[in-house]
Amino acid sequence: MNRTAPRHSTLLLALMALAALYTWWFLHDRHWLATQLVFTAPPLLLAIALRLGWRRAPFWSGVLALGWFSHGVMSAWSHPETLRLALLEIVLSLVVVTVVSLPGLRARFGKRSP
């Protein structure tokens, strides 16, 4: 069985959930188009790229997830009214980072043959 299939499915779902979260979060924002281009488009495009088989999509998802995590922490800290959305953003970004880091962690800390 291919070990990347469950990992890619989890990553795909997390990216789509982030895109949906940002769409909901900024639905009535004054700068709607800007928020959609900055927040919603990247996870959506990465989900599409992952689905189409672009090999670098997991890497770039992990890189951008660090920014999403930071945004969630800043929003949770400075805007109590968005605490639930920010916490969901933090959890989803941590899922992305974890999923894309697993192959490297397994390679580094996995069992080695003699």
TIDRENGU-679469 format. One line per field, with one value per residue: residue number from 1; x, z, y of N, C-alpha, C, CB in turn. Coordinates in Angstrom, 2 decimals, decimal comma. Atoms other than C-alpha are relative to their C-alpha. Glycine has a CB too. Example, Ala and Ser with C-alpha at 12.3 -4.5 7.8 and 13.67 -1.06 7.14 Angstrom:
BEGIN
num	c(1  2) .
n.px	c(0,89  -0,82) .
n.pz	c(0,00  -0,06) .
n.py	c(-1,19  -1,19) .
ca.px	c(12,30  13,67) .
ca.pz	c(7,80  7,14) .
ca.py	c(-4,50  -1,06) .
c.px	c(0,90  -0,77) .
c.pz	c(0,00  0,73) .
c.py	c(1,20  1,09) .
cb.px	c(-0,99  0,41) .
cb.pz	c(1,25  -1,42) .
cb.py	c(0,03  0,46) .
END
This chain:
BEGIN
num	c(1  2  3  4  5  6  7  8  9  10  11  12  13  14  15  16  17  18  19  20  21  22  23  24  25  26  27  28  29  30  31  32  33  34  35  36  37  38  39  40  41  42  43  44  45  46  47  48  49  50  51  52  53  54  55  56  57  58  59  60  61  62  63  64  65  66  67  68  69  70  71  72  73  74  75  76  77  78  79  80  81  82  83  84  85  86  87  88  89  90  91  92  93  94  95  96  97  98  99  100  101  102  103  104  105  106  107  108  109  110  111  112  113  114) .
n.px	c(0,83  -0,73  0,14  0,30  1,43  0,72  -0,60  0,48  1,42  0,11  -0,47  1,01  1,14  -0,39  -0,10  1,35  0,62  -0,55  0,61  1,39  -0,06  -0,29  1,16  1,01  -0,54  -0,08  1,13  0,56  -1,08  0,03  -0,94  0,28  -0,83  -1,38  -0,08  0,12  -1,25  -1,11  0,25  0,73  -0,59  -1,16  0,29  0,82  -0,89  -0,85  0,84  0,13  -1,32  -0,22  0,90  -0,52  -1,25  -1,21  -0,82  -0,43  1,16  -0,12  -1,02  0,50  1,07  -0,66  -0,57  1,09  0,68  -0,66  0,63  1,39  -0,08  -0,30  1,21  0,96  -0,43  0,17  1,43  0,52  -0,53  0,38  1,42  0,74  1,24  -0,29  -0,78  0,32  -0,53  -1,46  -0,42  0,17  -1,09  -1,22  0,05  -0,15  -1,37  -0,84  0,23  -0,77  -1,42  -0,26  0,12  -1,10  -1,26  -0,11  -1,02  -1,32  -0,15  -0,18  -1,33  -1,02  0,11  0,51  -0,92  -1,00  -0,42  -1,42) .
n.pz	c(0,00  0,10  -1,25  0,23  0,26  -1,16  -0,36  0,96  -0,26  -1,19  0,38  0,89  -0,83  -0,84  0,86  0,37  -1,21  -0,19  1,00  -0,43  -1,20  0,39  0,73  -1,01  -0,91  0,65  0,90  0,00  -0,21  0,85  1,10  0,27  1,06  -0,50  -0,96  0,74  0,72  -0,94  -0,93  0,53  1,22  -0,13  -0,31  1,06  1,12  -0,41  0,02  1,42  0,44  -0,63  0,68  1,35  -0,10  -0,06  -1,06  -0,98  -0,72  -1,45  -0,56  -0,06  -1,00  -1,30  -0,13  -0,21  -1,26  -1,07  0,01  -0,46  -1,45  -0,60  0,11  -0,98  -1,34  -0,13  -0,06  -1,28  -1,05  0,10  0,33  -0,71  0,69  1,01  -0,67  0,51  1,36  -0,09  -0,53  1,09  0,93  -0,62  0,06  1,40  0,44  -0,65  0,73  1,25  -0,31  -0,44  1,12  0,95  -0,69  -0,33  0,73  -0,50  -1,36  0,11  0,56  -1,00  -1,25  0,23  -0,18  1,06  0,24  -0,34) .
n.py	c(-1,20  -1,25  -0,75  -1,41  -0,22  -0,56  -1,28  -1,00  -0,23  -0,84  -1,33  -0,58  -0,41  -1,13  -1,19  -0,41  -0,54  -1,35  -0,88  -0,23  -0,83  -1,37  -0,53  -0,33  -1,01  -1,32  -0,11  -1,36  -0,95  -1,19  0,24  1,40  0,56  0,11  1,11  1,26  0,23  0,22  1,09  1,15  0,54  0,90  1,40  0,58  0,33  1,11  1,21  0,37  0,47  1,31  0,94  0,22  0,73  -0,83  0,58  -1,00  -0,53  0,19  -0,90  -1,37  0,00  -0,11  -1,34  -0,96  0,32  -0,74  -1,32  0,17  0,19  -1,30  -0,82  0,49  -0,40  -1,45  -0,29  0,48  -0,86  -1,41  -0,16  1,05  0,34  1,01  1,03  1,35  0,13  0,01  1,29  0,96  -0,26  0,53  1,46  0,43  -0,25  1,02  1,25  -0,10  0,11  1,37  0,93  -0,16  0,29  1,42  0,76  -0,36  0,52  1,45  0,25  -0,35  0,73  1,34  1,12  0,13  1,39  0,20) .
ca.px	c(0,00  1,20  1,93  1,49  -2,19  -3,56  -1,12  -2,14  -5,81  -5,35  -3,37  -5,98  -8,79  -6,86  -6,13  -9,75  -10,89  -8,52  -9,87  -13,45  -12,53  -11,04  -14,00  -16,36  -14,13  -13,77  -17,16  -18,34  -14,97  -14,66  -11,75  -13,31  -11,34  -8,00  -8,76  -9,79  -6,61  -4,33  -6,03  -8,41  -6,58  -3,27  -4,69  -7,22  -4,56  -2,30  -5,18  -5,71  -1,97  -1,79  -4,74  -3,11  0,08  2,45  5,31  6,19  2,68  3,28  6,46  4,81  1,81  4,12  5,88  2,63  1,17  3,75  2,27  -1,28  -0,30  1,18  -1,95  -4,11  -2,04  -2,06  -5,81  -6,56  -4,41  -5,53  -9,15  -11,12  -14,22  -12,47  -11,03  -12,88  -11,98  -8,38  -8,12  -9,49  -6,93  -4,16  -5,29  -5,59  -2,19  -0,64  -2,26  -0,67  2,77  2,55  1,41  4,11  6,80  6,07  8,23  11,26  10,64  10,31  13,50  15,40  14,09  12,83  14,37  17,55  18,56  21,90) .
ca.pz	c(0,00  -0,81  2,41  0,78  -0,03  3,52  4,16  0,98  1,80  5,25  3,81  1,11  3,68  5,95  3,06  1,94  5,53  5,80  2,56  3,83  7,19  5,56  3,23  6,22  8,42  5,90  4,23  5,24  5,41  3,98  1,81  0,71  -2,50  -0,82  1,99  -0,50  -2,52  0,53  2,75  0,79  -2,52  -1,28  0,53  -2,25  -4,97  -2,96  -2,57  -6,33  -6,95  -4,51  -6,19  -9,61  -8,31  -8,00  -5,96  -4,21  -2,95  0,46  0,98  0,16  2,27  5,23  4,59  4,34  7,35  9,53  8,48  9,02  12,50  13,28  12,01  14,20  17,29  16,64  16,01  19,10  21,21  19,87  18,80  21,43  19,22  16,69  19,24  17,98  14,36  15,31  17,36  14,44  12,18  14,63  14,77  10,98  10,41  12,94  11,10  7,86  9,45  11,08  7,94  5,73  8,36  8,89  6,04  7,28  10,87  9,87  7,83  10,67  13,63  12,02  12,42  10,46  8,83  9,96) .
ca.py	c(0,00  3,48  5,39  8,78  8,25  8,70  11,53  13,35  12,84  14,36  17,25  17,81  17,90  20,27  22,65  22,64  23,21  26,19  27,65  27,20  28,72  31,80  32,17  32,13  34,30  37,12  36,78  40,26  41,94  45,41  44,28  41,02  40,53  41,19  38,75  36,09  36,54  36,57  33,99  31,77  31,39  29,89  26,83  26,33  26,47  24,16  21,69  21,74  21,36  18,45  16,77  17,22  15,62  18,56  17,13  20,40  21,11  19,46  21,48  24,80  23,86  23,41  26,69  28,64  26,81  28,52  31,86  30,59  29,44  32,85  34,59  32,38  33,09  36,84  36,86  34,80  37,10  40,48  39,87  37,92  38,02  35,75  33,34  30,24  30,86  31,57  28,39  26,38  28,03  27,10  23,47  23,15  24,74  22,34  19,43  20,65  21,04  17,62  15,83  17,34  16,72  13,02  11,66  13,58  12,58  8,93  9,11  10,73  8,76  5,55  2,13  1,63  -1,61  -3,09) .
c.px	c(0,87  -0,22  -0,35  -1,48  -0,76  0,53  -0,49  -1,48  -0,21  0,42  -1,03  -1,21  0,34  0,10  -1,39  -0,75  0,53  -0,62  -1,45  -0,05  0,24  -1,15  -1,08  0,45  -0,09  -1,16  -0,54  1,05  -0,08  0,89  -0,09  0,95  1,44  0,13  -0,10  1,28  1,14  -0,22  -0,62  0,69  1,19  -0,35  -0,85  0,86  0,94  -0,78  -0,17  1,32  0,31  -0,83  0,49  1,37  1,27  0,82  0,42  -1,14  0,08  1,03  -0,54  -1,18  0,58  0,59  -1,09  -0,75  0,64  -0,57  -1,44  -0,04  0,25  -1,21  -1,04  0,36  -0,21  -1,48  -0,61  0,42  -0,60  -1,48  -0,82  -1,29  0,22  0,75  -0,28  0,54  1,52  0,52  -0,14  1,11  1,32  0,03  0,22  1,43  0,97  -0,18  0,83  1,48  0,36  -0,01  1,18  1,35  0,21  1,04  1,42  0,25  0,21  1,39  1,08  -0,02  -0,51  1,06  0,94  0,38  1,49  0,91) .
c.pz	c(0,00  1,27  -0,20  -0,20  1,21  0,41  -0,94  0,20  1,21  -0,31  -0,88  0,80  0,88  -0,82  -0,42  1,19  0,29  -0,99  0,38  1,23  -0,36  -0,78  0,98  0,86  -0,61  -0,96  -0,11  0,27  -1,01  -1,23  -0,43  -1,05  0,46  0,97  -0,71  -0,75  0,94  0,85  -0,65  -1,20  0,23  0,43  -1,08  -1,20  0,35  0,03  -1,43  -0,52  0,56  -0,71  -1,42  0,01  0,00  1,21  1,07  0,81  1,51  0,64  0,17  0,96  1,40  0,25  0,30  1,30  1,18  0,10  0,48  1,51  0,70  -0,05  1,02  1,41  0,21  0,10  1,32  1,14  -0,06  -0,29  0,68  -0,70  -1,09  0,58  -0,57  -1,41  0,01  0,53  -1,04  -1,04  0,54  -0,11  -1,43  -0,50  0,64  -0,65  -1,29  0,28  0,40  -1,17  -0,97  0,63  0,26  -0,81  0,49  1,39  -0,02  -0,52  1,04  1,21  -0,16  0,23  -1,20  -0,15  0,29  -1,20) .
c.py	c(1,25  0,83  1,46  0,27  0,51  1,38  1,10  0,28  0,91  1,42  0,70  0,49  1,21  1,28  0,50  0,59  1,41  0,99  0,32  0,90  1,46  0,62  0,44  1,19  1,39  0,25  1,43  1,06  1,13  -0,16  -1,46  -0,60  -0,19  -1,17  -1,35  -0,33  -0,36  -1,24  -1,23  -0,64  -0,93  -1,43  -0,68  -0,41  -1,15  -1,31  -0,49  -0,57  -1,38  -1,07  -0,33  -0,67  0,82  -0,42  1,00  0,59  -0,27  0,93  1,41  0,11  0,15  1,37  1,02  -0,26  0,70  1,42  -0,06  -0,20  1,33  0,93  -0,42  0,41  1,50  0,38  -0,42  0,94  1,41  0,24  -1,10  -0,42  -1,06  -1,19  -1,40  -0,23  -0,09  -1,33  -1,11  0,15  -0,57  -1,53  -0,50  0,23  -0,99  -1,36  0,00  -0,19  -1,43  -0,97  0,13  -0,32  -1,49  -0,77  0,31  -0,52  -1,51  -0,35  0,26  -0,92  -1,43  -1,06  -0,09  -1,46  -0,13  -0,09) .
cb.px	c(-0,94  -0,43  1,27  0,77  -0,64  0,10  1,53  0,25  -0,72  0,87  1,35  -0,45  -0,45  1,35  0,84  -0,79  0,26  1,53  0,05  -0,70  1,09  1,27  -0,57  -0,28  1,45  1,31  -1,09  -1,11  1,37  0,43  1,46  -1,44  -0,04  0,44  -1,11  -1,18  0,36  0,17  -0,90  -1,39  0,43  0,96  -0,71  -1,08  0,81  0,61  -1,37  -0,41  1,10  -0,36  -1,43  0,08  0,08  -0,37  1,22  0,73  -1,28  0,36  1,23  -0,41  -0,84  1,08  0,77  -0,98  -0,01  1,52  0,05  -0,66  1,12  1,19  -0,58  -0,10  1,49  0,64  -0,73  0,48  1,52  0,81  -0,23  -0,34  -0,62  0,82  -0,30  -1,50  -0,45  0,48  -0,80  -1,39  0,15  0,09  -1,36  -0,99  0,43  -0,32  -1,51  -0,25  0,38  -1,03  -1,32  0,01  0,06  -1,33  -0,10  0,16  -1,22  -1,07  0,24  -0,20  -0,89  -0,54  -0,78  1,23  -0,33  0,16) .
cb.pz	c(1,21  -1,25  0,79  -1,20  -0,47  1,19  -0,04  -1,45  0,24  1,14  -0,73  -1,04  0,89  0,68  -1,24  -0,57  1,20  -0,16  -1,40  0,29  0,94  -0,82  -0,97  0,89  0,36  -0,74  0,44  1,03  -0,10  0,80  0,43  -0,47  -1,24  0,69  1,05  -0,97  -0,81  0,90  1,11  -0,40  -0,87  0,99  1,33  -0,44  -0,40  1,37  0,64  -0,85  0,41  1,50  -0,07  -0,74  -1,09  0,08  -0,60  -0,70  -0,55  0,30  -0,90  -1,38  -0,09  0,12  -1,28  -1,16  0,23  -0,23  -1,38  -0,70  0,35  -0,71  -1,42  -0,08  0,21  -1,19  -1,15  0,29  -0,13  -1,07  -1,53  1,38  -0,62  -1,13  1,48  0,01  -0,87  0,89  1,25  -0,66  -0,25  1,47  0,53  -0,89  0,33  1,49  -0,33  -0,68  1,14  1,04  -0,75  -0,56  1,30  -0,20  -1,49  -0,02  0,84  -0,91  -1,23  0,45  0,94  -1,41  0,18  0,29  -1,47  0,82) .
cb.py	c(0,00  0,79  -0,10  0,50  -1,29  -0,95  -0,08  -0,47  -1,34  -0,57  -0,10  -1,04  -1,16  -0,29  -0,31  -1,20  -0,92  -0,02  -0,65  -1,34  -0,49  0,06  -1,07  -1,21  -0,32  0,12  -0,92  0,11  -0,70  1,22  0,35  -0,14  0,91  1,30  0,12  0,06  1,23  1,21  0,47  0,41  1,13  0,57  -0,08  0,99  1,23  0,28  0,28  1,23  0,99  0,05  0,58  1,31  -0,94  1,52  -0,62  1,10  -0,62  -1,44  0,02  0,48  -1,30  -1,03  0,40  -0,04  -1,50  0,05  0,60  -1,19  -1,01  0,66  -0,08  -1,50  -0,37  0,73  -0,69  -1,43  0,08  0,64  -0,03  0,48  1,25  0,62  0,01  -0,21  1,19  1,15  -0,35  0,17  1,53  0,43  -0,51  0,75  1,44  -0,09  -0,18  1,36  0,97  -0,43  0,24  1,42  0,74  -0,65  0,29  1,49  0,35  -0,61  0,88  1,43  0,74  -0,11  -1,34  0,86  -0,44  -1,23) .
END
